[in-house]
């Protein structure tokens, strides 16, 4: 087998893509660890939900979700890896404003943040439901049927598991949309180091639902959030990498589209959208 090694130099240091991949594979994010305290994990995801919603970060990719819903003849979204719910209520509102169609969303996660899910369900008058049991993105129960989405979560998966996530959607003949925000460069890393701790302190009083644990862990959470944010940037998939994984899963019976959309403050949202070439009956 021919092995291609790509090298580049940075300030006199030669680095190859194999070394970069090894570093990427060995890094971890706190919120992925099974032993990591739920209290801290939930406070971290609450912060990310508030930040993403405040920035209306995922507004540019709304037409892509609408396309996926239309192509799969669905008005139901199954959101995987929901964390603290992200900007899902805002995304739902944007979809309905742009499509003039009412949709329903079910929130799921491997580590369900039940308090956040209940808060979002109440906020949306029950139009957002949720699963309070663990849901594996690579083995979604058949009862959860609809267009699948993953926001700010796909970079957590190494290549083989990412392929399993897409294959599970293909096997179920479900559409899927992958959306990951951030710029893979040193400026994004510096931004996380500088601004995340400041924003956490500024935004904490406005997080809902309120938790006293936020005050107790006020110094621990920013550290974990900064670490996870930097690792996320390093782990981000490029559009061509997403398309390669998708084509390895199914290049004949599924339509795949990938690219980037520019969001607020010059940040990009990398996306992959896929759905069966044959539409469901009734379309």
Beta strands, then each sheet from edge to edge (+ up, - down):
strand 1: 7-10
strand 2: 13-16
strand 3: 76-80
strand 4: 104-107
strand 5: 128-130
strand 6: 147-151
strand 7: 176-181
strand 8: 254-262
strand 9: 268-276
sheet 1: 1+ 2-
sheet 2: 5+ 4+ 3+ 6+ 7+ 9- 8+
end
